[in-house]
Amino acid sequence: MLRVVLYLVQLSLLVYCLIDCIQSDTKRVRNLPKIAWIILIVLIPLAGPIAWLIAGRPARDGGAPPWRPGTTGGPTRPSSAPRGPDDDPDFLRRLNPRPPAEPGDPSDSDPPAPDQRS
């Protein structure tokens, strides 16, 4: 019975890691090319899937992919893009397309209040 449980654990780990590897973005897979990870997971029974989970699976932080041999430069830094619309100067400019009026400009004054006759 214990052998069956161990076999099922190994098989489920293989299936999980294989599906996870296939669905991962090719650019974010770490340390080896994606096809090499697939071969490693399938051909090396328990060590392949465990190696994928430890060393090959993309990081969950959503950051830039790590540096690989053969690419130029090192790891990229996350961009300093605005976090929300109120931090984006272009968005704020689109909300108010005309520049603010000067203090003495007649267009700066408030419009007349409507009659409030009842």
CORCORPE-V497309 format. One record per residue. N is the residue number from 1. PSI is psi in whole degrees, 0 to 359 (NA if undefined). OMEGA is omega in whole degrees, -180 to 180 (NA if undefined). BURIAL is b if it has 16 or more other C-alpha atoms within 10 Angstrom, else e. Layout:
# CORCORPE-V497309
n = (N:N)
psi = (PSI:PSI)
omega = (OMEGA:OMEGA)
burial = (BURIAL:BURIAL)
This chain:
# CORCORPE-V497309
n = (1:2:3:4:5:6:7:8:9:10:11:12:13:14:15:16:17:18:19:20:21:22:23:24:25:26:27:28:29:30:31:32:33:34:35:36:37:38:39:40:41:42:43:44:45:46:47:48:49:50:51:52:53:54:55:56:57:58:59:60:61:62:63:64:65:66:67:68:69:70:71:72:73:74:75:76:77:78:79:80:81:82:83:84:85:86:87:88:89:90:91:92:93:94:95:96:97:98:99:100:101:102:103:104:105:106:107:108:109:110:111:112:113:114:115:116:117:118)
psi = (320:323:320:317:316:321:317:322:315:317:317:323:318:313:315:311:323:315:318:318:316:322:348:149:132:324:340:352:135:151:326:159:156:318:325:322:319:315:317:318:320:320:334:104:287:329:326:306:322:320:321:315:325:314:347:333:138:146:148:355:350:12:188:152:149:164:142:149:141:350:157:146:184:200:146:151:150:144:157:46:151:148:330:168:328:350:353:111:326:320:316:324:324:334:321:84:335:147:156:144:156:156:324:1:132:336:348:341:158:147:154:144:143:154:139:45:140:NA)
omega = (-180:178:180:180:179:178:179:177:179:-180:179:176:178:-179:180:-177:179:178:179:180:-180:-178:-179:177:-176:-177:-176:179:-175:166:179:173:-176:-179:177:177:179:179:180:-180:-177:-172:-179:-169:-173:-176:-179:178:179:177:177:-178:-177:-169:-174:-176:178:178:-178:-177:179:-180:-179:178:-179:-179:176:174:180:176:-180:176:-180:179:-179:177:175:-178:179:179:178:-177:-178:-178:-179:176:-176:-178:179:179:-180:177:179:178:-180:-172:-180:-180:179:-179:178:-174:-177:-176:-179:179:-179:-176:180:176:-178:-180:179:179:-179:178:179:NA)
burial = (e:e:e:e:e:e:e:e:e:b:e:e:b:b:e:e:b:b:e:b:b:e:e:e:e:e:e:b:b:b:b:e:e:b:e:e:b:b:e:b:b:b:e:e:e:e:e:b:b:b:b:b:e:e:e:b:b:b:e:e:e:e:e:e:b:e:e:b:e:e:e:e:e:e:e:e:e:e:e:e:e:e:e:e:e:e:e:e:e:e:e:e:e:e:e:e:e:e:e:e:e:e:e:e:e:e:e:e:e:e:e:e:e:e:e:e:e:e)
